[in-house]
Amino acid sequence: MTSSPKPRFSFWLWLLAGAVMVGVAFPFDDRVGAALDVTKNPALKNLAWWCSKLGEGEIVGGVGILLAAVFFWLNRPRTAAEIFFVAATGLLTGLVGTILRVLVGRTRPIGHGPDGVLPGFYGIWYDGHWIIGKAAYSAFPSGHAAVAVGVAAAAWLVHRGWGAVMMVYALAVMWSRVALQWHHLSDVLASAVVAIPLAVLLKKVLLPSVEFQFDNFHRAWKRK
């Protein structure tokens, strides 16, 4: 029996729509960045810093492991497995986003870019030097936003209530990256385009295995 072409069609349709959305956002990057800039407002800058911090992989991973352990101890292995899956998805989508931004080599917005270099996409080599891994050339897409959107998408797929809360979290992280002038609007939108289909795929290939393993762990735990 052959699989239905609908999921594949939806995947390519999403990528096409996402590419168009990111393309439309490019001309507005500077205007949106200027409108959201909080670098000269200490209170808002501090808020944005904390929102941005919540999009870091180590924070997401640590909180995910802690909450999964708590629910496992409360004899709710399925909930623990779902929390672990959500955190793992965020880490994996963030990893993909980070790999892409390192390879694309887009400069950061004004204030964080390298001196004397015009804004643009430079890949992994520029002016006779490797620029792979240099923060000044690592804007597109946003790794923090990829983590946050991955978490939100995965949460939505397992529980609509969690998903709604995590969407607010993801929007806060996306806002903070633009507001702190570390990313352009198109960078954070590109992160969403990458992270959402990855979360859908991971629900199919990762979540069943995680739930199975947590159930096994719980049965072994209960035998003590």
C-alpha positions as CSV (number, residue, x, y, z in Angstrom):
1,M,0.0,0.0,0.0
2,T,1.4,3.4,-1.0
3,S,1.2,6.3,1.4
4,S,-1.1,9.2,0.8
5,P,0.6,12.1,-1.1
6,K,-1.3,14.7,1.1
7,P,1.4,15.0,3.8
8,R,4.1,15.4,1.3
9,F,2.1,18.0,-0.6
10,S,1.4,19.9,2.7
11,F,5.1,19.9,3.5
12,W,6.1,21.4,0.2
13,L,3.2,23.8,0.3
14,W,4.3,25.0,3.7
15,L,7.9,25.4,2.6
16,L,6.7,27.4,-0.5
17,A,4.4,29.6,1.6
18,G,7.2,30.1,4.2
19,A,9.8,31.0,1.6
20,V,7.4,33.6,0.2
21,M,6.7,35.0,3.7
22,V,10.4,35.3,4.4
23,G,11.0,36.9,1.0
24,V,8.3,39.4,1.6
25,A,9.8,40.2,5.0
26,F,13.3,41.1,3.7
27,P,12.4,44.7,2.6
28,F,10.9,45.3,6.0
29,D,13.8,44.0,8.1
30,D,15.4,47.5,8.8
31,R,12.1,49.2,9.5
32,V,10.9,46.5,11.9
33,G,14.3,46.3,13.5
34,A,14.3,50.0,14.1
35,A,10.7,50.0,15.4
36,L,11.4,47.2,17.9
37,D,14.9,48.4,19.0
38,V,15.1,48.4,22.8
39,T,18.9,48.7,23.2
40,K,18.5,52.3,24.4
41,N,15.8,51.5,26.9
42,P,17.3,49.8,30.0
43,A,14.1,48.4,31.3
44,L,12.9,46.9,28.0
45,K,16.4,45.8,27.2
46,N,16.5,43.8,30.4
47,L,13.1,42.2,29.7
48,A,14.3,41.3,26.2
49,W,17.5,39.8,27.6
50,W,15.5,37.5,29.9
51,C,13.1,36.5,27.1
52,S,16.1,35.8,24.9
53,K,17.7,33.8,27.6
54,L,14.7,31.5,27.8
55,G,15.3,30.5,24.2
56,E,18.8,29.1,24.9
57,G,19.1,25.3,24.4
58,E,20.6,24.6,27.8
59,I,17.7,26.3,29.5
60,V,15.1,24.4,27.5
61,G,16.9,21.2,28.0
62,G,17.4,21.6,31.7
63,V,13.8,22.7,32.4
64,G,12.5,19.8,30.2
65,I,14.6,17.2,32.1
66,L,13.6,18.6,35.5
67,L,9.8,18.6,34.6
68,A,10.0,15.2,33.0
69,A,11.6,13.8,36.2
70,V,9.0,15.4,38.4
71,F,6.1,14.0,36.5
72,F,7.8,10.6,36.3
73,W,8.2,10.6,40.0
74,L,4.4,11.5,40.3
75,N,3.6,8.3,38.4
76,R,2.7,10.1,35.2
77,P,5.1,8.6,32.7
78,R,3.1,9.6,29.6
79,T,3.1,13.3,30.6
80,A,6.8,13.0,31.5
81,A,7.5,11.5,28.0
82,E,5.6,14.3,26.3
83,I,7.5,17.0,28.2
84,F,10.8,15.3,27.3
85,F,9.7,15.1,23.7
86,V,8.8,18.8,23.6
87,A,12.2,19.8,25.1
88,A,14.1,17.4,22.8
89,T,12.2,18.8,19.7
90,G,13.2,22.3,20.7
91,L,16.9,21.3,21.0
92,L,16.8,19.5,17.6
93,T,15.1,22.3,15.8
94,G,17.5,24.7,17.4
95,L,20.4,22.6,16.2
96,V,19.2,22.6,12.7
97,G,18.7,26.4,12.8
98,T,22.2,26.8,14.2
99,I,23.7,24.7,11.4
100,L,21.9,26.6,8.7
101,R,22.9,30.1,10.1
102,V,26.5,29.0,10.3
103,L,26.4,27.9,6.6
104,V,24.4,30.9,5.3
105,G,26.7,33.5,6.9
106,R,24.3,36.4,7.1
107,T,25.5,39.5,8.9
108,R,23.8,40.7,12.1
109,P,21.8,43.9,12.2
110,I,23.5,47.3,12.7
111,G,25.4,47.3,16.0
112,H,26.5,43.7,15.9
113,G,27.9,43.3,12.4
114,P,31.6,43.3,11.5
115,D,33.2,46.7,10.8
116,G,33.5,47.6,7.1
117,V,31.3,44.8,5.8
118,L,28.1,45.5,4.0
119,P,25.0,43.7,5.2
120,G,24.4,40.5,3.3
121,F,24.9,36.7,3.0
122,Y,28.5,35.6,2.9
123,G,28.4,31.8,3.3
124,I,31.3,30.2,5.0
125,W,34.2,32.1,3.3
126,Y,34.8,35.8,2.9
127,D,37.8,38.0,2.0
128,G,40.2,35.1,2.1
129,H,39.1,33.8,5.5
130,W,36.8,31.2,7.0
131,I,33.9,32.9,8.6
132,I,32.1,29.8,9.6
133,G,31.1,29.9,13.2
134,K,31.7,33.7,13.6
135,A,28.8,35.3,15.5
136,A,28.9,38.4,13.3
137,Y,27.9,36.2,10.3
138,S,25.4,34.0,12.0
139,A,22.0,35.7,11.7
140,F,19.9,33.6,9.4
141,P,17.9,31.8,10.7
142,S,17.8,32.5,14.5
143,G,18.9,29.6,16.6
144,H,17.0,30.9,19.7
145,A,13.8,31.4,17.7
146,A,14.2,27.9,16.2
147,V,14.4,26.4,19.7
148,A,11.4,28.4,20.9
149,V,9.2,27.7,17.9
150,G,10.2,24.0,18.0
151,V,9.1,23.8,21.6
152,A,5.8,25.6,20.9
153,A,5.0,23.5,17.8
154,A,5.8,20.2,19.7
155,A,3.7,21.3,22.7
156,W,0.8,22.2,20.4
157,L,1.0,18.8,18.8
158,V,0.7,16.9,22.1
159,H,-1.6,19.3,24.0
160,R,-3.4,22.4,22.7
161,G,-3.4,24.1,26.1
162,W,0.4,23.8,26.4
163,G,0.8,24.8,22.8
164,A,-1.1,28.1,23.4
165,V,1.1,29.0,26.3
166,M,4.3,28.0,24.5
167,M,3.2,30.1,21.5
168,V,3.3,33.2,23.7
169,Y,6.8,32.1,24.9
170,A,7.9,31.6,21.3
171,L,6.7,35.0,20.2
172,A,8.5,36.6,23.2
173,V,11.7,35.0,22.2
174,M,11.3,36.0,18.6
175,W,10.6,39.6,19.7
176,S,13.6,39.7,21.9
177,R,16.0,38.6,19.2
178,V,14.9,41.4,17.0
179,A,14.5,44.0,19.8
180,L,18.1,43.3,20.9
181,Q,19.3,43.8,17.3
182,W,20.8,40.3,17.1
183,H,18.4,39.3,14.3
184,H,16.3,40.6,11.5
185,L,12.5,40.0,11.1
186,S,13.2,37.6,8.3
187,D,15.7,35.6,10.5
188,V,13.1,34.8,13.1
189,L,10.4,34.0,10.5
190,A,12.8,31.7,8.7
191,S,13.2,29.9,12.0
192,A,9.5,29.2,12.2
193,V,9.5,27.9,8.6
194,V,12.2,25.4,9.5
195,A,11.0,24.4,13.0
196,I,7.3,23.7,12.5
197,P,7.6,21.0,9.9
198,L,10.5,19.4,11.8
199,A,8.3,19.3,14.9
200,V,5.6,17.5,12.9
201,L,8.1,15.0,11.6
202,L,9.6,14.4,15.0
203,K,6.2,13.7,16.5
204,K,5.9,10.8,14.1
205,V,9.4,9.4,14.5
206,L,10.5,10.4,18.0
207,L,7.5,10.6,20.3
208,P,6.4,7.0,20.0
209,S,9.8,5.8,21.0
210,V,10.1,8.3,23.9
211,E,6.7,7.2,25.2
212,F,7.6,3.5,24.9
213,Q,10.9,4.0,26.8
214,F,9.3,6.1,29.6
215,D,6.7,3.4,30.0
216,N,9.4,0.8,30.3
217,F,11.3,2.9,32.8
218,H,8.2,3.4,34.9
219,R,7.4,-0.3,35.0
220,A,10.9,-1.1,36.1
221,W,10.7,1.7,38.7
222,K,7.4,0.3,40.1
223,R,9.0,-3.1,40.6
224,K,11.3,-1.7,43.3
